[in-house]
């Protein structure tokens, strides 16, 4: 199912898609990208079980199922491929160098379920429409100077970017500083 690779080999695109084809592995990588460092298998399995069940805390049987599948299947495979490091004795997981390759294929979503790319595209289109409305003197926006409208949308872009960078600071720090 998965290729035998060493930690120095780059993953093939089809291998990355195979890794991401499983919802539990995707959620594992999302949780690890949000965490500032290492996470215990117990904490990871509880988080994923809560996401899958929609309940906090998740029912015990779901937590156990998630724990077992992560421990026996998903984490060893992801460790073998160099995406994360799984210490099966201490039950501790940390992201590894290969996670950067996989992260390029995972589109990060906002808290409202849309991707950041969709958010920025929508904001850009809305900003363009608002500036055009201001230039053409349409009601409401026509009374504002176009540079004021454009500045407002640029400020919104800047604030959104600052928020996104702050929210994902842990994964960015690992990406740039190892």
C-alpha positions in Angstrom: 0.0 0.0 0.0 2.7 2.5 1.0 6.1 2.7 -0.6 9.2 1.7 1.4 11.2 4.9 1.6 13.9 6.4 3.8 13.5 9.7 5.6 15.8 11.3 2.9 13.6 10.4 -0.1 11.0 12.9 -1.3 7.5 11.5 -1.3 5.8 11.0 -4.6 2.6 13.0 -5.3 0.5 9.8 -5.6 1.9 8.6 -2.2 0.9 11.9 -0.6 -2.6 11.5 -2.0 -2.7 7.9 -0.6 -1.7 9.2 2.8 -4.3 12.0 2.7 -7.1 9.6 1.4 -7.7 8.5 5.0 -9.7 11.0 7.1 -8.0 9.9 10.4 -4.6 10.5 8.9 -5.7 13.9 7.6 -7.1 14.9 11.0 -3.9 13.7 12.7 -1.8 16.0 10.5 -4.2 18.9 11.1 -4.0 18.5 14.8 -0.2 18.2 14.7 0.1 21.3 12.5 -1.9 23.2 15.1 0.1 22.0 18.1 3.2 23.8 19.2 5.4 20.7 19.6 4.8 17.1 20.7 1.4 15.6 21.6 0.7 12.3 23.4 -1.2 9.5 21.7 -3.9 9.8 24.3 -4.5 13.5 23.7 -4.4 13.0 19.9 -6.8 10.2 20.0 -9.2 12.1 22.3 -9.2 15.1 20.0 -9.8 13.0 16.9 -12.5 11.0 18.5 -14.3 14.2 19.6 -14.1 15.5 16.0 -15.3 12.2 14.6 -18.2 11.8 17.1 -19.1 15.5 17.4 -19.1 15.0 21.2 -16.8 16.3 23.9 -15.7 14.0 25.5 -16.2 11.4 22.8 -17.8 8.1 23.8 -15.2 5.7 25.3 -15.6 3.1 22.5 -14.8 5.7 19.8 -11.8 6.9 21.8 -10.5 3.4 22.1 -11.1 2.6 18.4 -9.2 5.8 17.4 -6.4 5.1 19.8 -5.9 1.6 18.6 -6.0 2.5 14.9 -3.6 5.3 15.4 -1.2 3.2 17.4 -1.3 0.1 15.3 -1.7 1.5 11.7 -1.6 5.2 11.0 1.2 6.5 13.2 3.7 3.7 12.3 3.1 4.3 8.6 3.4 8.1 8.9 6.6 7.6 10.9 8.0 5.1 8.4 7.5 7.7 5.6 9.2 10.5 7.6 6.0 12.6 8.0 6.1 12.4 11.8 8.1 10.8 14.5 6.2 8.3 16.7 7.8 7.0 19.9 5.6 4.0 20.4 7.2 3.3 23.9 6.5 6.8 25.2 3.4 7.3 23.0 4.5 10.7 21.9 4.1 12.1 18.4 5.9 15.1 16.7 6.0 16.3 13.1 9.0 15.4 11.0 10.5 16.9 7.8 8.1 15.1 5.4 5.2 16.9 6.9 6.1 20.0 4.9 5.6 18.1 1.6 2.2 16.8 2.7 1.1 20.1 4.1 1.3 21.6 0.6 -1.6 19.4 -0.3 -3.8 20.2 2.7 -5.8 23.3 2.3 -6.3 25.0 5.7 -9.8 26.0 6.5 -11.2 28.8 8.6 -13.4 28.2 11.6 -16.4 28.6 9.3 -15.5 25.7 7.1 -14.2 27.6 4.0 -10.5 27.5 3.0 -8.3 30.5 3.5 -7.9 30.7 -0.3 -11.7 30.9 -0.8 -11.8 33.6 1.9 -9.2 35.7 0.3 -10.6 35.3 -3.2 -14.1 36.3 -1.9 -12.6 39.3 0.0 -10.7 40.4 -3.2 -13.8 40.2 -5.4 -15.9 42.0 -2.8 -13.3 44.7 -2.5 -13.1 45.1 -6.3 -16.9 45.4 -6.5 -16.9 48.0 -3.7 -14.3 50.1 -5.3 -16.1 50.0 -8.7 -19.3 50.9 -6.9 -17.6 53.8 -5.3 -16.0 55.0 -8.6 -19.4 54.9 -10.3 -21.3 56.7 -7.5 -23.6 53.8 -6.6 -25.7 54.3 -3.5 -23.9 53.9 -0.1 -20.4 53.4 -1.5 -20.7 56.2 -4.0 -20.3 58.8 -1.2 -17.0 57.4 -0.2 -13.7 58.1 -2.0 -12.5 55.0 -3.9 -9.1 55.1 -2.1 -10.9 55.0 1.2 -12.8 51.9 0.2 -9.7 50.3 -1.2 -7.7 51.1 2.0 -10.5 49.5 4.1 -10.2 46.3 2.1 -6.4 46.3 2.2 -6.6 46.8 6.0 -9.0 43.8 6.2 -6.5 41.7 4.1 -3.7 42.8 6.5 -5.8 42.0 9.6 -6.9 38.6 8.2 -3.3 37.7 7.3 -2.1 38.7 10.8 -4.8 36.6 12.4 -4.0 33.6 10.1 -0.2 33.9 10.9 -0.9 34.1 14.6 -3.3 31.1 14.6 -0.8 28.9 12.8 2.4 30.3 14.3 3.4 26.8 15.7 3.4 25.1 12.3 5.1 28.1 10.7 7.8 28.2 13.3 8.5 24.5 12.7 8.5 25.0 8.9 11.0 27.8 8.9 13.1 27.1 11.9 12.9 23.3 12.1 
